[in-house]
Amino acid sequence: MTYRPKKLLNLDANPKTVKGQKRGYMTAVLYLAPADLSGWNVCPESTAGCRAACLNTAGRAGIIKFGETTNTIQIARKAKTVWYFEDRTTFLARLVNEIGRFIAKAKRADLIPAIRLNGTSDIAWERVRVDGRSMMELFPAVQFYDYTKVTKRAMLSADNGPDWPSNYVLTYSATGENDAKAAHVLELGGTVAAVYRDLPRAIAQGENFDTGRAYTVTNADENDLRFLDPAGTVAGLKAKGRAKADTSGFVRA
């Protein structure tokens, strides 16, 4: 029998999402196996730099016992990804059920539910349907948000037109190879995430993405609630873990 994890969503499972509780939010995140680690590609526009620095190996997910090649977290993420692609109907049914229970739990804690379905993936969830409706349409009172490297998705979110779910906010990810596109997203009123080797300096100086204009850089390590970021600003993240050794340009000076 194919292994299927007992749960899909992680509730405030990392220090950054826990910080959101101080702002009144409880966060649920779906973590899949990034890029094509599962045999299925969930990150269509990933770069060598972002794959090397991916948060998939952050925290306990990156701890592997001596003599072993993986851990239970990585096994579960791969299993969830395979489940999504090979039996999507039952996967989505489980996801809908878990979201419903998460909303009830947040309500009991007097917190606002927020959901990030692409914790370590870049799936176009606005196009995934359950009985003809997206997750955002099924749960219109819930704030959904994600990071994306898919330019078209980021621009649609920034434009927030009638065809885009009003409760789904995307933050475009700067890769070091898409500066012009990042600047375009900012001009549309969207937000862009960028990883810095020296975050305090970036906050002090701003980011221009080679446009000659200085965009405001905020400290995005204070919480994960990107949908609260001011329009047209850069969510600055400090290089952590493997990202500290990046030389691809993904991590900015």
C-alpha positions in Angstrom: 0.0 0.0 0.0 1.3 3.5 -0.9 2.4 5.5 2.1 0.3 8.5 2.9 1.2 10.8 5.7 -1.4 11.3 8.5 -1.6 15.0 8.0 -0.9 17.4 5.1 -0.8 20.8 6.9 1.7 22.0 9.5 0.3 24.4 12.0 2.7 27.2 13.2 5.4 24.6 12.9 8.4 27.0 12.5 9.5 30.0 14.6 8.7 32.4 11.8 5.0 31.5 11.5 4.7 31.4 15.3 5.7 35.0 15.3 2.5 35.8 13.4 0.4 35.0 16.5 1.6 38.3 18.0 -0.2 39.9 15.1 -3.3 37.8 15.7 -2.8 35.1 13.1 -2.5 31.3 13.1 -0.7 29.9 10.1 -1.0 26.5 8.3 1.6 25.5 5.7 1.6 22.7 3.2 5.2 21.5 2.6 5.9 19.4 -0.4 9.2 18.1 -1.8 10.6 21.0 -3.8 11.6 21.2 -7.4 11.6 17.6 -8.8 12.9 15.7 -5.7 9.7 13.5 -5.7 9.9 12.8 -9.4 7.3 15.5 -10.0 8.3 19.1 -10.6 6.5 21.5 -8.3 8.7 24.5 -8.9 8.5 25.3 -12.7 10.8 28.4 -12.6 13.3 27.4 -9.9 16.9 28.4 -10.3 20.1 26.7 -9.2 20.5 29.3 -6.5 17.1 28.9 -5.0 17.3 25.1 -5.1 20.6 25.2 -3.3 19.3 27.5 -0.6 15.8 26.0 -0.4 14.2 26.0 3.1 13.3 22.3 2.5 16.3 21.4 4.6 15.8 24.1 7.3 15.4 23.0 11.0 14.5 19.4 11.7 13.9 18.7 8.0 17.6 19.0 7.5 18.7 16.7 10.3 19.8 13.3 9.0 21.2 10.6 11.3 24.7 9.3 10.7 24.6 6.5 8.2 21.2 7.4 6.8 20.3 9.4 3.6 17.0 10.9 4.6 14.5 11.5 7.5 10.8 11.1 8.2 10.1 14.7 7.3 11.6 14.4 3.8 9.9 11.0 3.3 6.5 12.6 4.2 7.0 15.5 1.9 7.8 13.3 -1.1 4.9 11.1 -0.3 2.5 14.1 -0.1 3.8 15.3 -3.5 3.3 12.0 -5.2 -0.1 11.7 -3.6 -1.0 15.2 -5.1 0.0 14.2 -8.6 -1.1 10.6 -8.7 -4.4 10.7 -6.7 -5.4 14.3 -6.7 -9.1 13.8 -5.8 -8.4 12.1 -2.5 -5.5 14.5 -1.8 -7.7 17.5 -2.2 -10.5 16.0 -0.2 -8.1 15.5 2.7 -6.8 19.0 2.3 -10.3 20.5 2.4 -11.0 18.5 5.5 -7.8 19.7 7.2 -8.4 23.3 6.3 -11.8 23.1 7.8 -10.4 21.7 11.1 -7.6 24.3 11.1 -10.2 27.2 10.8 -12.1 25.8 13.7 -8.8 25.5 15.8 -7.8 29.1 15.0 -11.3 30.3 16.0 -11.0 28.5 19.3 -7.7 30.3 19.9 -9.2 33.6 18.9 -6.8 33.9 16.0 -7.3 34.7 12.3 -6.5 31.7 10.0 -3.9 32.2 7.3 -2.8 29.5 4.9 0.3 29.0 2.8 -0.1 26.1 0.4 3.3 26.5 -1.2 5.7 26.2 1.7 8.3 24.5 -0.4 6.6 24.4 -3.8 5.2 26.8 -6.5 2.0 25.3 -7.6 -0.7 27.5 -9.2 -3.3 26.9 -6.6 -5.6 29.5 -8.0 -6.1 27.0 -10.9 -6.6 23.8 -8.9 -10.3 23.0 -8.6 -12.4 21.0 -6.1 -16.0 20.6 -7.5 -15.3 23.5 -9.9 -14.0 25.9 -7.2 -10.5 26.8 -6.0 -9.4 26.6 -2.4 -9.8 30.4 -2.2 -13.4 30.2 -3.3 -14.1 27.3 -1.0 -12.8 29.3 2.0 -13.4 33.0 1.1 -13.0 34.2 4.7 -9.4 32.7 4.9 -6.3 34.6 3.9 -4.2 32.6 1.6 -0.6 33.7 0.6 2.5 32.3 -1.0 5.9 33.2 -2.5 6.3 32.5 -6.3 9.0 32.7 -9.0 6.4 32.5 -11.7 6.3 36.0 -13.1 2.8 35.9 -14.6 1.3 34.7 -11.3 3.0 37.5 -9.4 1.8 40.1 -11.8 -1.8 38.8 -11.7 -1.7 39.0 -7.9 -0.2 42.5 -7.9 -2.8 43.7 -10.4 -5.6 42.0 -8.3 -8.0 42.0 -11.2 -11.5 40.4 -11.2 -10.1 37.0 -12.3 -7.7 36.8 -9.3 -8.8 35.5 -5.9 -9.0 38.6 -3.6 -8.0 36.5 -0.6 -4.8 35.1 -2.3 -1.6 37.3 -2.1 1.6 36.3 -3.8 5.1 37.7 -3.1 7.4 37.5 -6.1 10.8 35.9 -5.4 13.9 37.7 -6.6 16.5 35.2 -7.9 19.3 37.4 -9.1 18.3 36.7 -12.6 14.9 38.4 -12.7 15.6 42.0 -11.5 13.7 43.7 -14.3 10.6 41.5 -13.7 10.9 42.1 -9.9 10.9 45.9 -10.5 7.8 45.5 -12.8 5.9 43.6 -10.0 6.8 46.4 -7.6 5.6 49.1 -10.0 2.3 47.2 -10.2 1.9 47.5 -6.5 3.0 43.9 -5.7 5.7 42.9 -3.2 9.1 41.1 -3.9 11.1 38.9 -1.5 14.9 39.1 -1.7 17.5 37.3 0.3 20.4 39.4 1.6 23.8 38.6 3.1 23.7 41.9 5.0 20.0 42.6 5.7 20.5 45.6 8.0 22.4 47.4 5.2 19.7 46.5 2.6 17.0 48.0 4.9 19.1 51.1 5.4 19.9 51.6 1.7 16.9 50.2 0.0 16.9 48.1 -3.2 16.9 49.4 -6.8 16.9 46.2 -8.9 19.1 48.2 -11.4 16.3 50.7 -12.0 17.8 53.8 -10.3 14.8 53.9 -8.0 15.3 52.9 -4.3 12.5 50.6 -3.1 11.9 50.2 0.6 13.2 47.0 2.1 11.4 45.6 5.2 12.6 43.0 7.6 10.6 40.0 6.5 12.2 37.8 9.2 9.9 39.4 11.8 7.0 37.2 10.7 5.8 35.3 7.6 2.6 37.4 7.1 3.6 38.7 3.6 0.0 39.8 2.9 0.5 42.5 5.4 3.5 44.0 3.7 3.0 47.6 2.2 2.4 47.6 -1.5 5.5 48.1 -3.7 8.0 47.1 -1.0 10.8 44.5 -0.8 10.5 41.8 1.8 14.1 41.4 2.9 15.2 38.0 4.3 18.6 37.2 5.9 20.6 34.5 4.2 20.4 31.4 6.4 21.8 27.8 6.3 23.0 26.8 2.9 22.2 30.2 1.5 25.1 31.8 3.4 27.5 30.1 0.9 25.5 31.1 -2.2 27.6 32.5 -5.1 24.9 32.3 -7.8 23.5 35.8 -7.2 20.4 34.5 -5.5 21.7 36.0 -2.2 22.2 39.7 -2.7 25.1 41.7 -1.1 
